[in-house]
C-alpha cells in the first residue's frame, strides 16, 4: 500500500517552491512518500515533512527539507527556525517552515538561497557548472 498524498496541487506555497526548484538545470519533480520532492540525480528539496521525534498528527505541510552547504550547516543548526526532519536528520538534512505564500516576504529570498545551496550539494557537477554558466551569462 502506498503513502497517502499529503499535499494539495493548488497550494500557493508549493507553487512558489515549484517555481524556484524547477528552474534549476535538469530539475524534475516526483511524489515520494506522499510528498513532492525535487531532484536531478538525487533529491535536493522535499516539500513538507515532520520533525524528528514528533509522531502522529504533527506535520509541517508548508515547509521545505534541504541539504545545507556544509560550511553553513553549523550556523543553521543554531538558528531556532531550523529543525531536524524525521528519517533524514542523520544524513544532514534540515527543515524550515515557509513564509506566507501570498506575501512578498523577504523570507522567500532566503528560501531560494537554501534551495540553491541544496541543489549545489546534491546535483551532479555538470548541472552545477550549468547553473554557474547561466548565472555568469545573466550577471
Backbone as numpy.savetxt, mean C-alpha at the origin, in Angstrom:
# Nx Ny Nz CAx CAy CAz Cx Cy Cz
-12.90 -23.24 0.16 -13.74 -22.07 0.16 -12.85 -20.82 0.16
-13.15 -19.87 -0.72 -12.37 -18.65 -0.83 -12.69 -17.65 0.26
-11.88 -16.63 0.32 -12.08 -15.56 1.29 -13.23 -14.67 0.84
-14.01 -14.15 1.77 -15.07 -13.21 1.38 -14.45 -11.89 0.90
-15.12 -11.23 -0.01 -14.66 -9.93 -0.49 -14.85 -8.92 0.63
-13.79 -8.17 0.94 -13.83 -7.23 2.06 -13.61 -5.79 1.60
-14.18 -5.44 0.45 -14.06 -4.08 -0.06 -15.21 -3.81 -1.02
-15.45 -2.55 -1.26 -16.45 -2.13 -2.24 -15.72 -1.56 -3.44
-16.07 -1.98 -4.64 -15.42 -1.47 -5.85 -15.53 0.05 -5.96
-16.61 0.62 -5.44 -16.85 2.06 -5.57 -16.25 2.88 -4.43
-15.54 2.27 -3.52 -14.92 2.96 -2.39 -14.00 4.07 -2.92
-14.25 5.30 -2.51 -13.48 6.45 -3.00 -12.00 6.35 -2.63
-11.69 5.84 -1.45 -10.29 5.69 -1.05 -9.60 4.65 -1.93
-10.28 3.56 -2.22 -9.71 2.54 -3.11 -9.47 3.12 -4.50
-10.38 3.95 -4.97 -10.19 4.57 -6.28 -8.92 5.43 -6.29
-8.69 6.17 -5.21 -7.47 6.99 -5.14 -6.22 6.12 -5.10
-6.28 5.02 -4.32 -5.13 4.11 -4.24 -4.88 3.48 -5.62
-5.93 3.08 -6.31 -5.76 2.53 -7.66 -5.06 3.53 -8.58
-5.48 4.79 -8.51 -4.87 5.81 -9.34 -3.38 5.96 -9.08
-3.00 5.84 -7.82 -1.58 5.94 -7.46 -0.84 4.67 -7.87
-1.34 3.52 -7.43 -0.60 2.26 -7.59 -0.51 1.80 -9.05
-1.58 1.96 -9.80 -1.56 1.45 -11.17 -0.78 2.35 -12.13
-0.31 3.49 -11.64 0.52 4.37 -12.47 1.98 3.91 -12.50
2.35 2.98 -11.65 3.72 2.49 -11.63 3.95 1.53 -12.80
5.17 1.50 -13.34 5.46 0.64 -14.48 5.19 -0.84 -14.18
4.40 -1.45 -15.03 4.11 -2.87 -14.91 3.17 -3.24 -13.79
2.57 -2.26 -13.12 1.69 -2.55 -11.98 0.36 -3.11 -12.46
-0.16 -4.03 -11.68 -1.48 -4.62 -11.93 -2.16 -4.83 -10.58
-3.43 -5.17 -10.64 -4.23 -5.39 -9.43 -4.82 -6.79 -9.47
-4.89 -7.39 -8.30 -5.59 -8.67 -8.14 -6.23 -8.67 -6.76
-7.18 -9.55 -6.55 -7.78 -9.72 -5.24 -7.18 -10.96 -4.61
-6.66 -10.80 -3.41 -6.06 -11.90 -2.68 -6.55 -11.84 -1.24
-7.01 -12.95 -0.72 -7.52 -13.01 0.64 -8.63 -11.98 0.85
-9.42 -11.73 -0.18 -10.57 -10.85 -0.07 -10.28 -9.37 -0.21
-9.02 -9.01 -0.49 -8.64 -7.60 -0.57 -7.83 -7.32 -1.83
-7.95 -6.09 -2.35 -7.14 -5.73 -3.50 -5.66 -5.64 -3.12
-4.82 -6.11 -4.01 -3.40 -5.84 -3.83 -2.81 -5.50 -5.19
-1.77 -4.71 -5.12 -1.14 -4.16 -6.32 0.27 -4.74 -6.38
0.67 -5.15 -7.59 1.91 -5.91 -7.71 2.57 -5.69 -9.05
3.84 -6.04 -9.10 4.57 -6.27 -10.35 4.94 -7.74 -10.28
6.19 -8.05 -9.99 6.56 -9.45 -9.73 6.12 -9.86 -8.34
6.09 -8.88 -7.41 5.66 -9.09 -6.03 4.67 -8.00 -5.66
3.89 -8.25 -4.64 2.96 -7.24 -4.14 3.72 -6.08 -3.53
3.29 -4.85 -3.85 3.89 -3.66 -3.24 2.90 -2.86 -2.41
1.60 -3.18 -2.50 0.60 -2.46 -1.70 -0.66 -3.30 -1.57
-1.11 -3.46 -0.35 -2.41 -4.08 -0.08 -3.37 -2.98 0.33
-4.62 -3.13 -0.04 -5.65 -2.19 0.40 -6.48 -2.86 1.49
-6.35 -2.36 2.71 -7.09 -2.90 3.84 -6.33 -4.01 4.53
-6.66 -4.21 5.79 -6.01 -5.25 6.56 -6.43 -5.19 8.02
-5.68 -5.87 8.84 -5.94 -5.89 10.27 -4.61 -5.76 11.00
-4.68 -5.22 12.21 -3.47 -5.09 13.02 -3.10 -6.44 13.61
-1.82 -6.62 13.75 -1.30 -7.81 14.41 -1.92 -7.91 15.80
-2.43 -9.09 16.14 -2.98 -9.32 17.46 -4.46 -8.99 17.59
-5.03 -8.27 16.62 -6.47 -7.99 16.67 -7.21 -9.14 16.02
-8.32 -9.50 16.59 -9.09 -10.61 16.04 -10.55 -10.19 15.89
-11.30 -10.99 15.16 -12.73 -10.75 15.02 -13.05 -9.59 14.10
-13.85 -8.67 14.62 -14.39 -7.59 13.81 -13.44 -6.41 13.63
-12.25 -6.46 14.20 -11.32 -5.34 14.10 -10.63 -5.37 12.75
-11.10 -4.48 11.86 -10.51 -4.40 10.53 -10.20 -2.94 10.21
-9.23 -2.77 9.37 -8.86 -1.44 8.88 -9.12 -1.46 7.37
-10.38 -1.22 7.01 -10.78 -1.34 5.62 -10.26 -0.20 4.75
-10.01 0.96 5.35 -9.45 2.09 4.59 -8.03 2.33 5.08
-7.17 1.42 4.70 -5.76 1.47 5.10 -4.95 0.87 3.96
-3.66 1.13 3.98 -2.76 0.44 3.06 -1.71 -0.28 3.88
-1.22 -1.36 3.32 -0.10 -2.10 3.88 1.02 -1.97 2.86
2.19 -1.56 3.34 3.32 -1.30 2.45 4.60 -1.87 3.05
5.61 -2.07 2.19 6.96 -2.43 2.62 7.76 -1.14 2.59
8.11 -0.58 3.73 8.85 0.68 3.72 10.30 0.51 3.28
10.87 1.62 2.84 12.30 1.66 2.56 13.01 1.30 3.85
13.98 0.40 3.82 14.68 -0.01 5.05 15.30 1.16 5.81
15.70 2.20 5.11 16.27 3.38 5.77 15.20 4.12 6.59
13.98 4.15 6.08 12.88 4.87 6.73 12.12 4.03 7.77
12.26 2.72 7.68 11.46 1.83 8.53 11.57 2.12 10.03
12.76 2.32 10.60 12.81 2.59 12.04 12.01 3.83 12.46
12.09 4.89 11.68 11.34 6.11 12.00 9.84 5.88 11.87
9.42 5.14 10.84 7.99 4.87 10.66 7.45 4.03 11.82
8.26 3.11 12.30 7.81 2.27 13.43 7.64 3.09 14.72
8.32 4.23 14.81 8.16 5.10 15.97 6.94 6.02 15.85
6.42 6.15 14.64 5.26 7.01 14.37 4.00 6.26 14.78
3.20 6.81 15.70 2.03 6.08 16.19 0.94 5.82 15.14
1.03 6.47 14.00 0.03 6.23 12.94 0.25 4.89 12.25
1.45 4.35 12.35 1.77 3.09 11.67 1.58 1.92 12.62
1.19 0.79 12.06 0.94 -0.41 12.85 1.42 -1.63 12.08
1.66 -2.70 12.85 2.10 -3.96 12.25 0.88 -4.75 11.80
0.83 -5.09 10.51 -0.33 -5.85 10.01 -0.24 -7.33 10.34
-1.40 -7.90 10.59 -1.49 -9.33 10.84 -0.88 -10.08 9.65
-0.22 -11.15 9.94 0.36 -12.08 8.98 1.58 -11.54 8.23
1.72 -10.23 8.09 2.81 -9.67 7.29 3.86 -8.94 8.13
3.57 -8.73 9.39 4.46 -7.92 10.24 5.87 -8.46 10.29
6.00 -9.77 10.30 7.33 -10.37 10.48 8.20 -10.29 9.23
7.64 -9.80 8.12 8.44 -9.62 6.91 8.64 -8.14 6.59
8.40 -7.28 7.58 8.71 -5.87 7.43 7.60 -4.97 6.94
6.40 -5.50 6.75 5.28 -4.69 6.28 4.74 -3.81 7.41
4.20 -2.65 7.04 3.54 -1.74 7.97 2.20 -1.32 7.39
1.27 -0.98 8.26 -0.02 -0.47 7.84 -0.21 0.95 8.32
-1.04 1.70 7.58 -1.41 3.05 7.98 -2.83 3.31 7.47
-3.64 3.90 8.33 -4.99 4.26 7.93 -4.92 5.47 7.00
-5.85 5.53 6.06 -5.82 6.56 5.03 -6.57 7.82 5.43
-6.16 8.96 4.83 -6.91 10.20 5.04 -8.30 10.06 4.41
-9.17 11.00 4.71 -10.51 11.00 4.13 -10.38 11.03 2.61
-11.09 10.15 1.90 -10.88 10.03 0.46 -11.39 11.22 -0.36
-12.33 11.98 0.17 -12.94 13.06 -0.60 -12.36 14.42 -0.31
-11.32 14.47 0.47 -10.71 15.75 0.81 -9.32 15.84 0.20
-8.90 17.05 -0.06 -7.56 17.27 -0.59 -6.59 17.39 0.58
-6.48 16.33 1.32 -5.67 16.26 2.53 -4.20 16.08 2.15
-3.27 16.79 2.80 -1.85 16.60 2.49 -1.37 15.18 2.79
-2.13 14.44 3.56 -1.78 13.04 3.84 -1.75 12.18 2.59
-2.47 12.58 1.54 -2.46 11.79 0.31 -1.10 11.85 -0.39
-0.39 12.96 -0.26 0.97 13.04 -0.83 1.88 12.05 -0.11
1.71 11.94 1.20 2.50 10.98 1.97 2.15 9.55 1.55
0.87 9.28 1.35 0.44 7.96 0.91 1.13 7.60 -0.41
1.15 8.54 -1.35 1.81 8.30 -2.63 3.30 8.02 -2.44
3.95 8.74 -1.54 5.37 8.51 -1.26 5.61 7.13 -0.65
4.73 6.72 0.25 4.87 5.41 0.88 4.71 4.29 -0.15
3.75 4.45 -1.05 3.54 3.44 -2.09 4.73 3.43 -3.05
5.26 4.61 -3.37 6.45 4.69 -4.22 7.62 3.93 -3.58
7.84 4.16 -2.30 8.94 3.48 -1.60 8.73 1.97 -1.61
7.49 1.53 -1.37 7.18 0.11 -1.35 7.40 -0.52 -2.72
7.00 0.21 -3.77 7.23 -0.25 -5.14 8.73 -0.46 -5.35
9.53 0.51 -4.94 10.98 0.45 -5.15 11.62 -0.71 -4.39
11.06 -1.07 -3.23 11.61 -2.17 -2.43 11.25 -3.53 -3.04
10.09 -3.62 -3.68 9.59 -4.93 -4.11 9.69 -5.19 -5.61
9.72 -4.15 -6.43 9.68 -4.32 -7.89 11.02 -4.77 -8.45
10.99 -5.42 -9.60 12.25 -5.75 -10.28 13.03 -4.47 -10.62
14.34 -4.57 -10.63 15.19 -3.40 -10.90 14.85 -2.73 -12.23
14.46 -3.53 -13.22 14.11 -2.93 -14.51 12.90 -2.00 -14.40
11.93 -2.36 -13.56 10.75 -1.51 -13.35 11.13 -0.23 -12.59
12.03 -0.35 -11.63 12.48 0.83 -10.88 13.24 1.77 -11.81
14.08 1.21 -12.67 14.79 2.07 -13.64 13.81 2.76 -14.59
12.77 2.04 -14.98 11.74 2.62 -15.84 11.04 3.78 -15.13
10.74 3.61 -13.86 10.13 4.67 -13.06 11.06 5.87 -12.97
12.33 5.63 -12.70 13.30 6.71 -12.61 13.45 7.45 -13.94
13.43 6.70 -15.04 13.53 7.33 -16.37 12.32 8.23 -16.62
11.15 7.79 -16.22 9.93 8.61 -16.35 10.09 9.91 -15.56
10.58 9.76 -14.33 10.73 10.92 -13.44 11.73 11.91 -14.00
12.85 11.43 -14.52 13.84 12.37 -15.04 13.38 13.00 -16.35
12.57 12.31 -17.14 12.06 12.86 -18.38 11.01 13.95 -18.13
10.25 13.79 -17.03 9.21 14.79 -16.74 9.71 15.92 -15.86
10.85 15.74 -15.22 11.32 16.74 -14.27 12.39 17.57 -14.81
